[in-house]
Amino acid sequence: LDALMGAIDTYPRTPLGGLWHQKMYPDQMWLDGLYMGGPICAEYGMRYQKPEYLKLVADQVMMMLEKTRDKKTGLLYHAWDYRKAEPWADKTTGCSAEFWGRSIGWVPVAILTDLDFIQQEQYGYRELSEAVADLLKAICRYQSKSGMWYQVVNKIGEEGNWPETSCSCLFAAALFKAVRKGFLPERYLEQAVAGMNAVFDTAVQWNDEELLVENICIGTGVGDYTHYCNRPRSTNDLHGVGAFLLMCAEAQRAAEQGFKISF
């Protein structure tokens, strides 16, 4: 663990202090990076009384949201380029062009995990709890009638777009946990349950004793609308299986805490 934190300490950062998504993407921050680095830093900081890591987590979340949030929709663009040099980067904002489902999905899951280790009186707690509630409320406005969320979240029904399993699982998981932890009113369980049941109805199959989770977007870089729509769909891709397990675990925890969950 100390070695991992040492890697965090020396990891490259933008001039504003934001952790790069990967070393091959200089000065870029991508949404899913919040899940890659945040929860382990938060738990380490709590367990070993190192508040500097809790501050790091909160600062990274707030910076990412500041740079990627769209004020009109409340959704988050997939990535941000400090240099505004990438082909996908807006020359004014540095943001990519689209709201890609799975990248957004990791954000509330990450923030809620961070908040498991940040106490109410500590730096960033209020900002993170308000941010995750606001983001999930925005996400709920883009749930389709089937209960699924789409690959490009805000373009339901447009040509080429399709209901995607991993983001639907992540959004449902986050809604279950946000209600259970008191960050959202109980009425949001209805949309969590709708999302979960839609996944089971449309994307989960059994082959003898093997569980198959279908319609999962494979690993994906940053691009335009056509790029996301044309990404291959996979069965049991770990991006989706992991999200599916998170959803099931959060539904179970909510049920065990006494919330009524209709499977």
Backbone as CSV, one residue per row, in Angstrom:
resi,resn,N_x,N_y,N_z,CA_x,CA_y,CA_z,C_x,C_y,C_z
1,LEU,0.829,-1.207,0.000,0.000,0.000,0.000,0.859,1.252,0.000
2,ASP,1.925,1.230,0.779,2.819,2.384,0.798,3.447,2.600,-0.571
3,ALA,3.768,1.501,-1.254,4.344,1.623,-2.595,3.345,2.239,-3.559
4,LEU,2.075,1.831,-3.459,1.041,2.406,-4.323,0.869,3.889,-4.057
5,MET,0.887,4.265,-2.800,0.752,5.686,-2.484,1.977,6.472,-2.937
6,GLY,3.134,5.824,-2.910,4.318,6.472,-3.446,4.182,6.758,-4.930
7,ALA,3.530,5.828,-5.651,3.284,6.051,-7.073,2.329,7.216,-7.282
8,ILE,1.327,7.331,-6.410,0.409,8.472,-6.491,1.162,9.775,-6.242
9,ASP,2.049,9.756,-5.261,2.782,10.969,-4.903,3.608,11.504,-6.066
10,THR,4.130,10.599,-6.877,5.023,11.019,-7.969,4.336,11.002,-9.321
11,TYR,3.033,10.743,-9.346,2.326,10.630,-10.617,2.235,12.009,-11.282
12,PRO,2.378,12.082,-12.602,2.367,13.405,-13.252,1.022,14.104,-13.132
13,ARG,1.080,15.415,-13.076,-0.118,16.236,-12.883,-0.121,17.400,-13.863
14,THR,-1.317,17.877,-14.133,-1.443,19.076,-14.952,-0.898,20.271,-14.166
15,PRO,-0.663,21.402,-14.820,-0.214,22.593,-14.084,-1.187,23.027,-12.988
16,LEU,-2.442,22.585,-13.076,-3.427,22.914,-12.044,-3.469,21.878,-10.924
17,GLY,-2.692,20.804,-11.080,-2.634,19.796,-10.029,-3.470,18.561,-10.271
18,GLY,-4.125,18.467,-11.412,-4.954,17.305,-11.705,-4.125,16.124,-12.178
19,LEU,-4.416,14.944,-11.644,-3.691,13.738,-12.042,-3.994,13.398,-13.503
20,TRP,-2.946,13.129,-14.288,-3.161,12.679,-15.657,-3.930,11.368,-15.661
21,HIS,-4.687,11.146,-16.745,-5.401,9.870,-16.849,-4.411,8.714,-16.959
22,GLN,-3.459,8.831,-17.845,-2.353,7.894,-17.960,-1.131,8.680,-18.414
23,LYS,0.035,8.087,-18.243,1.255,8.788,-18.637,1.319,9.015,-20.142
24,MET,0.590,8.180,-20.910,0.590,8.361,-22.364,-0.348,9.485,-22.811
25,TYR,-1.111,10.060,-21.864,-2.048,11.142,-22.177,-1.678,12.380,-21.371
26,PRO,-0.615,13.067,-21.740,-0.147,14.190,-20.924,-1.172,15.301,-20.778
27,ASP,-1.336,15.742,-19.541,-2.199,16.871,-19.192,-3.671,16.631,-19.516
28,GLN,-4.072,15.353,-19.561,-5.476,15.021,-19.783,-6.065,14.382,-18.525
29,MET,-7.306,14.757,-18.209,-8.068,14.121,-17.135,-9.322,13.517,-17.746
30,TRP,-9.534,12.220,-17.477,-10.723,11.508,-17.955,-11.565,11.128,-16.743
31,LEU,-12.875,11.085,-16.926,-13.777,10.881,-15.795,-13.472,9.616,-15.005
32,ASP,-13.225,8.500,-15.692,-13.055,7.236,-14.982,-11.787,7.212,-14.136
33,GLY,-10.892,8.182,-14.343,-9.728,8.277,-13.480,-10.078,8.507,-12.022
34,LEU,-11.235,9.095,-11.761,-11.649,9.314,-10.373,-11.860,7.996,-9.637
35,TYR,-12.293,6.961,-10.364,-12.476,5.654,-9.729,-11.141,4.922,-9.605
36,MET,-10.249,5.140,-10.555,-8.964,4.441,-10.534,-8.121,4.848,-9.331
37,GLY,-8.146,6.127,-8.993,-7.259,6.597,-7.940,-7.934,7.016,-6.649
38,GLY,-9.195,7.450,-6.725,-9.828,8.043,-5.553,-10.081,7.118,-4.391
39,PRO,-10.817,6.017,-4.595,-11.169,5.176,-3.444,-9.978,4.628,-2.671
40,ILE,-8.915,4.223,-3.372,-7.770,3.682,-2.627,-7.085,4.779,-1.818
41,CYS,-7.014,5.996,-2.377,-6.430,7.102,-1.616,-7.285,7.451,-0.404
42,ALA,-8.604,7.429,-0.586,-9.497,7.773,0.520,-9.400,6.752,1.646
43,GLU,-9.406,5.476,1.298,-9.335,4.454,2.349,-7.971,4.480,3.043
44,TYR,-6.916,4.637,2.267,-5.578,4.715,2.853,-5.476,5.916,3.800
45,GLY,-5.993,7.063,3.346,-5.931,8.246,4.183,-6.679,8.090,5.488
46,MET,-7.846,7.432,5.433,-8.627,7.216,6.647,-7.956,6.210,7.572
47,ARG,-7.532,5.068,7.013,-7.011,3.993,7.860,-5.678,4.348,8.521
48,TYR,-4.863,5.143,7.851,-3.529,5.424,8.372,-3.371,6.878,8.808
49,GLN,-4.525,7.554,9.019,-4.525,8.922,9.550,-3.609,9.828,8.732
50,LYS,-3.810,9.829,7.432,-3.052,10.683,6.529,-4.042,11.582,5.775
51,PRO,-4.471,12.667,6.392,-5.518,13.512,5.810,-5.130,14.147,4.481
52,GLU,-3.842,14.193,4.174,-3.436,14.773,2.891,-3.999,13.982,1.706
53,TYR,-4.224,12.671,1.906,-4.795,11.867,0.820,-6.303,12.099,0.696
54,LEU,-6.953,12.373,1.794,-8.371,12.719,1.734,-8.551,14.054,1.019
55,LYS,-7.660,14.994,1.299,-7.715,16.280,0.599,-7.441,16.099,-0.888
56,LEU,-6.479,15.245,-1.215,-6.179,14.972,-2.621,-7.411,14.450,-3.342
57,VAL,-8.106,13.516,-2.728,-9.307,12.934,-3.336,-10.353,14.008,-3.599
58,ALA,-10.649,14.803,-2.590,-11.673,15.835,-2.739,-11.272,16.850,-3.805
59,ASP,-10.007,17.246,-3.809,-9.551,18.229,-4.797,-9.654,17.685,-6.220
60,GLN,-9.315,16.421,-6.409,-9.387,15.830,-7.748,-10.830,15.769,-8.243
61,VAL,-11.752,15.387,-7.368,-13.164,15.347,-7.755,-13.648,16.735,-8.130
62,MET,-13.370,17.709,-7.291,-13.881,19.055,-7.540,-13.274,19.661,-8.803
63,MET,-12.002,19.369,-9.061,-11.379,19.872,-10.283,-11.998,19.215,-11.519
64,MET,-12.183,17.889,-11.460,-12.774,17.191,-12.598,-14.168,17.727,-12.904
65,LEU,-14.963,17.915,-11.883,-16.323,18.406,-12.096,-16.306,19.837,-12.626
66,GLU,-15.417,20.650,-12.105,-15.319,22.034,-12.588,-14.994,22.082,-14.077
67,LYS,-14.121,21.191,-14.525,-13.655,21.243,-15.907,-14.581,20.525,-16.886
68,THR,-15.347,19.548,-16.439,-16.112,18.717,-17.379,-17.624,18.882,-17.300
69,ARG,-18.149,19.531,-16.257,-19.598,19.622,-16.108,-20.206,20.601,-17.117
70,ASP,-21.294,20.147,-17.755,-22.078,20.991,-18.656,-23.183,21.644,-17.837
71,LYS,-23.206,22.963,-17.803,-24.159,23.664,-16.943,-25.603,23.453,-17.382
72,LYS,-25.825,23.236,-18.650,-27.191,23.096,-19.156,-27.813,21.769,-18.753
73,THR,-27.076,20.685,-18.917,-27.632,19.346,-18.655,-27.267,18.799,-17.285
74,GLY,-26.186,19.283,-16.698,-25.670,18.701,-15.466,-24.825,17.464,-15.694
75,LEU,-24.669,17.060,-16.963,-23.866,15.892,-17.295,-22.393,16.263,-17.420
76,LEU,-21.551,15.240,-17.543,-20.110,15.445,-17.590,-19.553,14.951,-18.925
77,TYR,-18.711,15.772,-19.535,-18.017,15.341,-20.747,-16.957,14.298,-20.378
78,HIS,-16.692,13.408,-21.315,-15.818,12.258,-21.049,-14.424,12.675,-20.586
79,ALA,-13.861,13.708,-21.179,-12.461,14.028,-20.889,-12.209,15.523,-21.041
80,TRP,-11.081,15.950,-20.470,-10.655,17.352,-20.523,-9.168,17.398,-20.787
81,ASP,-8.768,18.252,-21.710,-7.372,18.412,-22.089,-6.905,19.806,-21.678
82,TYR,-5.999,19.863,-20.722,-5.484,21.156,-20.263,-4.901,21.964,-21.417
83,ARG,-4.222,21.288,-22.331,-3.547,21.987,-23.434,-4.507,22.388,-24.560
84,LYS,-5.695,21.790,-24.547,-6.674,22.018,-25.632,-6.073,21.653,-26.998
85,ALA,-5.212,20.647,-27.005,-4.467,20.293,-28.209,-4.972,19.030,-28.894
86,GLU,-5.684,18.168,-28.163,-6.157,16.921,-28.755,-7.209,17.196,-29.829
87,PRO,-7.302,16.335,-30.852,-8.306,16.545,-31.899,-9.730,16.609,-31.361
88,TRP,-9.977,15.904,-30.241,-11.327,15.872,-29.680,-11.616,17.059,-28.754
89,ALA,-10.607,17.850,-28.417,-10.768,18.888,-27.396,-11.332,20.179,-27.980
90,ASP,-12.362,20.694,-27.329,-12.892,22.003,-27.689,-11.803,23.058,-27.456
91,LYS,-11.621,23.926,-28.411,-10.521,24.885,-28.326,-10.735,25.960,-27.262
92,THR,-11.966,26.072,-26.762,-12.243,27.036,-25.689,-12.228,26.377,-24.326
93,THR,-12.933,25.232,-24.205,-13.082,24.582,-22.903,-12.078,23.472,-22.654
94,GLY,-11.561,22.866,-23.722,-10.699,21.700,-23.581,-11.455,20.404,-23.405
95,CYS,-12.798,20.444,-23.378,-13.602,19.253,-23.154,-13.827,18.467,-24.444
96,SER,-14.051,17.179,-24.285,-14.477,16.353,-25.403,-15.935,16.670,-25.730
97,ALA,-16.444,16.035,-26.796,-17.707,16.498,-27.369,-18.955,15.825,-26.807
98,GLU,-18.819,14.641,-26.201,-20.007,13.858,-25.880,-20.031,13.418,-24.421
99,PHE,-21.231,13.017,-23.993,-21.463,12.484,-22.644,-21.514,10.960,-22.752
100,TRP,-20.369,10.318,-22.586,-20.308,8.859,-22.730,-20.727,8.181,-21.435
101,GLY,-21.650,7.242,-21.550,-22.299,6.651,-20.392,-21.370,6.087,-19.339
102,ARG,-20.509,5.140,-19.729,-19.726,4.468,-18.689,-18.749,5.418,-18.003
103,SER,-18.194,6.358,-18.745,-17.266,7.299,-18.100,-17.988,8.096,-17.016
104,ILE,-19.211,8.518,-17.308,-19.988,9.240,-16.292,-20.339,8.306,-15.137
105,GLY,-20.657,7.045,-15.452,-21.087,6.108,-14.431,-20.072,5.873,-13.334
106,TRP,-18.782,5.896,-13.701,-17.772,5.685,-12.671,-17.684,6.843,-11.686
107,VAL,-18.161,8.012,-12.065,-17.983,9.186,-11.198,-18.811,9.085,-9.917
108,PRO,-20.138,8.869,-9.974,-20.865,8.764,-8.707,-20.450,7.547,-7.889
109,VAL,-20.094,6.446,-8.565,-19.613,5.273,-7.829,-18.328,5.626,-7.081
110,ALA,-17.431,6.351,-7.745,-16.185,6.759,-7.099,-16.440,7.700,-5.930
111,ILE,-17.255,8.723,-6.154,-17.486,9.716,-5.100,-18.137,9.065,-3.884
112,LEU,-19.107,8.207,-4.109,-19.782,7.544,-2.988,-18.837,6.637,-2.221
113,THR,-17.894,6.006,-2.928,-16.889,5.205,-2.236,-15.946,6.104,-1.450
114,ASP,-15.536,7.214,-2.043,-14.707,8.180,-1.306,-15.394,8.608,-0.012
115,LEU,-16.696,8.859,-0.089,-17.437,9.356,1.069,-17.596,8.310,2.165
116,ASP,-17.312,7.049,1.858,-17.275,6.030,2.910,-16.140,6.301,3.897
117,PHE,-15.144,7.061,3.464,-13.940,7.252,4.268,-13.694,8.698,4.674
118,ILE,-14.514,9.615,4.194,-14.384,11.031,4.551,-15.508,11.386,5.513
119,GLN,-15.166,11.896,6.653,-16.158,12.214,7.681,-16.833,13.559,7.383
120,GLN,-18.027,13.739,7.955,-18.826,14.927,7.671,-18.098,16.221,8.001
121,GLU,-17.278,16.200,9.019,-16.599,17.430,9.430,-15.309,17.673,8.650
122,GLN,-14.945,16.752,7.762,-13.671,16.881,7.069,-13.796,17.663,5.758
123,TYR,-12.657,18.115,5.304,-12.550,18.903,4.075,-13.179,18.148,2.902
124,GLY,-14.053,18.824,2.175,-14.601,18.293,0.942,-15.871,17.479,1.076
125,TYR,-16.238,17.090,2.312,-17.399,16.214,2.459,-18.657,16.867,1.900
126,ARG,-18.926,18.096,2.277,-20.150,18.759,1.821,-20.160,18.912,0.305
127,GLU,-19.032,19.340,-0.242,-18.974,19.550,-1.686,-19.177,18.246,-2.455
128,LEU,-18.570,17.168,-1.976,-18.705,15.886,-2.677,-20.109,15.319,-2.539
129,SER,-20.705,15.443,-1.364,-22.052,14.894,-1.171,-23.072,15.664,-2.006
130,GLU,-22.915,16.975,-2.099,-23.819,17.761,-2.935,-23.596,17.456,-4.409
131,ALA,-22.346,17.288,-4.801,-22.025,17.033,-6.207,-22.586,15.701,-6.674
132,VAL,-22.474,14.673,-5.845,-22.956,13.364,-6.284,-24.474,13.353,-6.372
133,ALA,-25.136,14.051,-5.471,-26.595,14.139,-5.555,-27.025,14.885,-6.808
134,ASP,-26.368,15.983,-7.110,-26.713,16.764,-8.303,-26.476,15.957,-9.576
135,LEU,-25.363,15.235,-9.636,-25.060,14.445,-10.828,-26.086,13.336,-11.024
136,LEU,-26.458,12.647,-9.962,-27.424,11.564,-10.103,-28.810,12.078,-10.478
137,LYS,-29.175,13.228,-9.969,-30.440,13.825,-10.389,-30.420,14.129,-11.886
138,ALA,-29.289,14.637,-12.375,-29.163,14.904,-13.809,-29.241,13.609,-14.611
139,ILE,-28.560,12.583,-14.144,-28.576,11.287,-14.830,-29.993,10.734,-14.926
140,CYS,-30.764,10.885,-13.886,-32.123,10.343,-13.874,-32.998,10.970,-14.951
141,ARG,-32.693,12.175,-15.344,-33.475,12.830,-16.390,-33.242,12.194,-17.761
142,TYR,-32.218,11.367,-17.879,-31.891,10.762,-19.172,-32.052,9.244,-19.171
143,GLN,-32.801,8.722,-18.204,-33.124,7.295,-18.226,-34.204,7.046,-19.270
144,SER,-34.030,6.028,-20.095,-35.013,5.744,-21.142,-36.254,5.084,-20.547
145,LYS,-37.304,5.022,-21.351,-38.548,4.413,-20.882,-38.376,2.955,-20.512
146,SER,-37.410,2.288,-21.130,-37.162,0.878,-20.819,-36.499,0.697,-19.460
147,GLY,-35.896,1.760,-18.937,-35.126,1.685,-17.703,-33.636,1.713,-17.926
148,MET,-33.193,1.452,-19.168,-31.770,1.484,-19.491,-31.311,2.917,-19.751
149,TRP,-30.002,3.107,-19.667,-29.373,4.334,-20.123,-28.603,4.033,-21.405
150,TYR,-28.398,5.054,-22.213,-27.817,4.863,-23.534,-26.314,5.147,-23.552
151,GLN,-25.662,4.583,-24.567,-24.224,4.740,-24.767,-23.819,6.218,-24.753
152,VAL,-24.497,7.042,-25.513,-24.357,8.502,-25.410,-25.600,8.980,-24.666
153,VAL,-25.403,9.405,-23.442,-26.488,9.487,-22.463,-27.639,10.382,-22.891
154,ASN,-27.334,11.512,-23.482,-28.368,12.512,-23.742,-29.000,12.399,-25.123
155,LYS,-28.661,11.359,-25.886,-29.158,11.246,-27.258,-29.951,9.955,-27.450
156,ILE,-30.911,9.769,-26.573,-31.767,8.580,-26.604,-32.534,8.546,-27.917
157,GLY,-32.478,7.418,-28.596,-33.263,7.240,-29.809,-32.650,7.808,-31.062
158,GLU,-31.515,8.512,-30.949,-30.891,9.033,-32.157,-30.190,7.910,-32.920
159,GLU,-30.018,8.107,-34.205,-29.490,7.072,-35.080,-28.127,6.575,-34.585
160,GLY,-28.014,5.261,-34.464,-26.768,4.644,-34.055,-26.601,4.445,-32.568
161,ASN,-27.301,5.217,-31.758,-27.153,5.118,-30.310,-27.862,3.865,-29.803
162,TRP,-27.425,3.328,-28.663,-27.971,2.058,-28.186,-27.909,1.973,-26.663
163,PRO,-28.850,1.221,-26.062,-28.850,1.046,-24.600,-27.663,0.191,-24.178
164,GLU,-26.894,0.689,-23.219,-25.623,0.058,-22.871,-25.660,-0.431,-21.435
165,THR,-25.126,-1.631,-21.224,-25.308,-2.325,-19.953,-24.434,-1.770,-18.837
166,SER,-23.159,-1.525,-19.101,-22.267,-1.157,-18.000,-22.664,0.170,-17.375
167,CYS,-23.018,1.156,-18.191,-23.409,2.447,-17.607,-24.728,2.314,-16.849
168,SER,-25.655,1.504,-17.379,-26.929,1.305,-16.690,-26.704,0.681,-15.314
169,CYS,-25.780,-0.282,-15.244,-25.463,-0.901,-13.953,-24.835,0.097,-12.989
170,LEU,-23.908,0.911,-13.488,-23.235,1.873,-12.617,-24.194,2.926,-12.094
171,PHE,-25.063,3.420,-12.954,-26.031,4.419,-12.505,-26.979,3.820,-11.464
172,ALA,-27.457,2.598,-11.710,-28.347,1.950,-10.740,-27.622,1.712,-9.423
173,ALA,-26.382,1.239,-9.490,-25.602,1.000,-8.275,-25.459,2.282,-7.466
174,ALA,-25.127,3.366,-8.141,-24.942,4.639,-7.442,-26.247,5.135,-6.830
175,LEU,-27.356,4.961,-7.538,-28.642,5.391,-6.991,-29.016,4.588,-5.755
176,PHE,-28.829,3.270,-5.804,-29.099,2.450,-4.620,-28.273,2.946,-3.431
177,LYS,-26.989,3.177,-3.655,-26.119,3.564,-2.540,-26.422,4.976,-2.056
178,ALA,-26.697,5.900,-2.984,-26.976,7.275,-2.580,-28.230,7.358,-1.719
179,VAL,-29.243,6.562,-2.049,-30.450,6.523,-1.221,-30.137,5.880,0.126
180,ARG,-29.441,4.756,0.096,-29.125,4.036,1.333,-28.313,4.896,2.290
181,LYS,-27.423,5.725,1.751,-26.554,6.551,2.599,-27.164,7.911,2.924
182,GLY,-28.353,8.186,2.379,-29.039,9.415,2.718,-28.693,10.623,1.886
183,PHE,-28.015,10.434,0.760,-27.674,11.558,-0.108,-28.800,11.911,-1.076
184,LEU,-29.718,10.987,-1.293,-30.887,11.220,-2.149,-32.138,10.739,-1.441
185,PRO,-33.299,11.354,-1.730,-34.560,10.880,-1.156,-34.887,9.464,-1.641
186,GLU,-35.712,8.784,-0.866,-36.043,7.391,-1.159,-36.746,7.228,-2.506
187,ARG,-37.409,8.270,-3.003,-38.134,8.133,-4.271,-37.219,7.772,-5.438
188,TYR,-35.921,8.035,-5.312,-34.996,7.697,-6.400,-34.743,6.189,-6.500
189,LEU,-35.182,5.431,-5.499,-35.088,3.976,-5.608,-35.885,3.457,-6.802
190,GLU,-36.964,4.131,-7.129,-37.793,3.683,-8.246,-36.979,3.616,-9.537
191,GLN,-36.134,4.616,-9.754,-35.333,4.609,-10.970,-34.171,3.634,-10.879
192,ALA,-33.643,3.426,-9.673,-32.608,2.407,-9.496,-33.154,1.023,-9.808
193,VAL,-34.320,0.734,-9.270,-34.943,-0.576,-9.502,-35.287,-0.753,-10.975
194,ALA,-35.804,0.303,-11.599,-36.134,0.220,-13.024,-34.894,-0.080,-13.851
195,GLY,-33.777,0.554,-13.513,-32.542,0.290,-14.225,-32.056,-1.127,-14.026
196,MET,-32.079,-1.583,-12.792,-31.638,-2.944,-12.499,-32.500,-3.973,-13.219
197,ASN,-33.811,-3.823,-13.132,-34.700,-4.805,-13.763,-34.577,-4.772,-15.275
198,ALA,-34.310,-3.585,-15.849,-34.109,-3.506,-17.295,-32.864,-4.268,-17.709
199,VAL,-31.803,-4.193,-16.901,-30.593,-4.962,-17.196,-30.898,-6.450,-17.185
200,PHE,-31.607,-6.904,-16.162,-31.938,-8.329,-16.084,-32.856,-8.753,-17.225
201,ASP,-33.761,-7.892,-17.618,-34.725,-8.240,-18.667,-34.110,-8.264,-20.059
202,THR,-33.137,-7.389,-20.306,-32.655,-7.211,-21.679,-31.205,-7.614,-21.902
203,ALA,-30.415,-7.743,-20.841,-28.972,-7.922,-21.053,-28.378,-9.111,-20.309
204,VAL,-29.181,-9.866,-19.586,-28.660,-10.988,-18.809,-29.299,-12.280,-19.293
205,GLN,-28.455,-13.235,-19.602,-28.909,-14.547,-20.057,-28.168,-15.632,-19.279
206,TRP,-28.770,-16.826,-19.295,-28.095,-17.985,-18.705,-27.782,-18.984,-19.801
207,ASN,-26.551,-19.493,-19.808,-26.152,-20.587,-20.690,-25.737,-21.737,-19.801
208,ASP,-26.678,-22.667,-19.578,-26.505,-23.696,-18.550,-26.281,-22.994,-17.215
209,GLU,-25.097,-23.144,-16.627,-24.837,-22.500,-15.342,-24.000,-21.231,-15.484
210,GLU,-23.749,-20.810,-16.718,-22.932,-19.622,-16.940,-23.801,-18.391,-17.118
211,LEU,-23.509,-17.363,-16.343,-24.209,-16.092,-16.457,-23.574,-15.267,-17.558
212,LEU,-24.397,-14.767,-18.465,-23.914,-13.954,-19.575,-24.477,-12.543,-19.438
213,VAL,-23.588,-11.569,-19.352,-23.984,-10.155,-19.307,-23.643,-9.567,-20.672
214,GLU,-24.660,-9.108,-21.386,-24.507,-8.747,-22.791,-24.560,-7.232,-23.000
215,ASN,-24.297,-6.831,-24.254,-24.390,-5.428,-24.690,-23.525,-4.493,-23.846
216,ILE,-22.271,-4.907,-23.667,-21.304,-4.105,-22.925,-20.354,-3.460,-23.927
217,CYS,-20.218,-2.165,-23.845,-19.233,-1.470,-24.675,-17.830,-1.877,-24.229
218,ILE,-16.982,-2.242,-25.192,-15.616,-2.587,-24.842,-14.852,-1.329,-24.423
219,GLY,-13.602,-1.504,-23.983,-12.788,-0.374,-23.586,-12.737,0.694,-24.677
220,THR,-12.842,1.938,-24.280,-13.088,3.010,-25.254,-12.321,4.273,-24.907
221,GLY,-11.667,4.832,-25.922,-11.024,6.126,-25.762,-11.993,7.256,-26.032
222,VAL,-11.457,8.442,-26.157,-12.275,9.638,-26.346,-12.529,9.848,-27.835
223,GLY,-13.758,10.239,-28.180,-14.065,10.485,-29.584,-15.350,11.257,-29.768
224,ASP,-15.861,11.211,-31.016,-17.102,11.906,-31.333,-18.288,10.949,-31.234
225,TYR,-19.465,11.424,-31.593,-20.677,10.627,-31.459,-20.570,9.301,-32.221
226,THR,-20.096,9.364,-33.457,-19.964,8.150,-34.267,-18.990,7.161,-33.627
227,HIS,-17.933,7.680,-33.052,-16.945,6.829,-32.377,-17.608,5.989,-31.287
228,TYR,-18.398,6.614,-30.432,-19.030,5.878,-29.348,-20.089,4.905,-29.865
229,CYS,-20.880,5.346,-30.826,-21.939,4.478,-31.348,-21.380,3.243,-32.044
230,ASN,-20.210,3.377,-32.646,-19.628,2.277,-33.410,-18.740,1.356,-32.582
231,ARG,-18.606,1.614,-31.307,-17.779,0.734,-30.488,-18.406,-0.652,-30.421
232,PRO,-17.592,-1.712,-30.505,-18.135,-3.078,-30.447,-18.815,-3.367,-29.116
233,ARG,-19.823,-4.232,-29.186,-20.523,-4.692,-27.987,-20.018,-6.080,-27.636
234,SER,-19.830,-6.321,-26.353,-19.237,-7.577,-25.910,-20.125,-8.241,-24.869
235,THR,-19.947,-9.533,-24.701,-20.576,-10.285,-23.621,-19.522,-10.619,-22.576
236,ASN,-19.833,-10.318,-21.335,-18.962,-10.586,-20.183,-17.634,-9.839,-20.241
237,ASP,-17.585,-8.734,-20.969,-16.452,-7.819,-20.841,-16.384,-7.371,-19.379
238,LEU,-15.190,-7.359,-18.816,-15.077,-7.100,-17.383,-15.518,-5.704,-16.979
239,HIS,-15.478,-4.745,-17.924,-16.027,-3.425,-17.602,-17.495,-3.541,-17.187
240,GLY,-18.216,-4.428,-17.853,-19.635,-4.592,-17.578,-19.921,-5.561,-16.453
241,VAL,-19.143,-6.637,-16.366,-19.349,-7.608,-15.289,-19.074,-6.956,-13.938
242,GLY,-18.002,-6.163,-13.866,-17.722,-5.464,-12.614,-18.844,-4.519,-12.235
243,ALA,-19.332,-3.771,-13.225,-20.443,-2.850,-12.956,-21.693,-3.611,-12.534
244,PHE,-21.951,-4.742,-13.163,-23.107,-5.579,-12.819,-23.014,-6.063,-11.371
245,LEU,-21.833,-6.509,-10.951,-21.660,-6.971,-9.577,-21.835,-5.839,-8.570
246,LEU,-21.336,-4.652,-8.914,-21.538,-3.500,-8.038,-23.026,-3.198,-7.870
247,MET,-23.774,-3.240,-8.975,-25.214,-2.985,-8.917,-25.909,-4.007,-8.025
248,CYS,-25.606,-5.285,-8.234,-26.261,-6.328,-7.438,-25.934,-6.183,-5.959
249,ALA,-24.676,-5.873,-5.657,-24.274,-5.716,-4.259,-24.992,-4.544,-3.601
250,GLU,-25.112,-3.433,-4.328,-25.780,-2.267,-3.744,-27.282,-2.491,-3.585
251,ALA,-27.890,-3.203,-4.524,-29.306,-3.543,-4.369,-29.502,-4.423,-3.132
252,GLN,-28.615,-5.391,-2.942,-28.711,-6.270,-1.776,-28.523,-5.490,-0.480
253,ARG,-27.568,-4.590,-0.451,-27.341,-3.794,0.768,-28.556,-2.923,1.089
254,ALA,-29.152,-2.341,0.048,-30.346,-1.517,0.276,-31.489,-2.370,0.832
255,ALA,-31.655,-3.563,0.271,-32.711,-4.454,0.757,-32.455,-4.863,2.204
256,GLU,-31.211,-5.166,2.533,-30.873,-5.566,3.902,-31.066,-4.428,4.892
257,GLN,-30.974,-3.193,4.407,-31.170,-2.036,5.287,-32.651,-1.698,5.452
258,GLY,-33.522,-2.439,4.766,-34.958,-2.270,4.955,-35.675,-1.556,3.862
259,PHE,-34.960,-1.138,2.803,-35.622,-0.496,1.679,-36.338,-1.577,0.837
260,LYS,-37.490,-1.209,0.309,-38.258,-2.162,-0.487,-37.726,-2.181,-1.908
261,ILE,-37.168,-3.321,-2.291,-36.596,-3.494,-3.625,-37.398,-4.573,-4.353
262,SER,-37.962,-4.220,-5.498,-38.777,-5.164,-6.264,-37.928,-5.796,-7.359
263,PHE,-37.441,-7.000,-7.117,-36.596,-7.685,-8.099,-37.472,-8.295,-9.195
